[in-house]
């Protein structure tokens, strides 16, 4: 898309994505502390696909452990 024809929301999102690419460690910290005012989309977006996969595996293993031992 041409940068001159972007709507403000698209421009903000593009700038946010560039910031995440330039500073992944700071954005990871922001995403982990975003529970009080953020969303799951921000967390997953800052973690990337590997971090998201690890998060999903932790949730699945936690549920299995709960189902087997704490019931």
Residue pairs with C-beta under 8 A, 6 or more apart in sequence:
1 10
3 11
6 14
17 45
19 27
20 27
20 45
20 46
24 46
24 48
27 46
28 46
28 47
28 51
30 46
31 38
31 42
31 43
31 45
31 46
31 47
32 43
34 42
34 43
43 55
44 52
44 55
47 55
